[in-house]
Amino acid sequence: MSAVARWFRAVAVVEAVSWTALLVAMFLKWIVETAHEGGVPVVGPIHGAAFTLYVVSTLVAARRFRWSLSTTFLGLVASVPPFGSIVFERWATRTGRLGVVPGRFGPRSAAGASSQF
């Protein structure tokens, strides 16, 4: 797996976890009405940075792996719902869009996948 694919996978997880943490913090702030604002002032900027990093990583991966506009758009939209970035990353890996073609005995690089016995 290439460095770009590994980076994209890691950033997708960080974005999803930070998004979930922000939702929990907003719940604590607005529903539970905690005195310390539920952590939103701390988690908000962390998620903002993770979101921005995910968008940039998606654009870099789109260029590196030559994604179509629809795949790129789907990758960008996946940052909106919680855990959407992870769902997109799993789909992109499964379909070979991250340069990895999963096989019967584990993932192979896309370059090695084209050779047949």
Phi, psi and omega in degrees: 000136183287163178298323179296317179295316179297317178298314180300316180299315181296316181294324178299319179292315180299317180298316181294317180293318180293326178295316179296317178299321179294319178297319177296315179298319178293323176299314179296322181289312190265329182264308180282335179057056178288154183290335185261024178062020173066012180086004181301319179297337179268310185287328181304306179295326177297314179293323178301317178293318180295320179297313180298318178296322178294317179299313179296317179297323178296317179293322177295314179296321179299319179289314183297319184259007176054052178289152173288167178298323180293321177293317178298314178300316179299318178298320179289318179294332181297345179283348185280304179283146177303136182065008177296325180294326178289319178299315179296317180299317179297317179295316181296321177294313183298327183264005177081010182282352175253021178078009180237129178249109180294134179241185181296327183251027179111174183290146174234159177289154180297327180294319180284341184288336184282341180281139180238156181277000000 
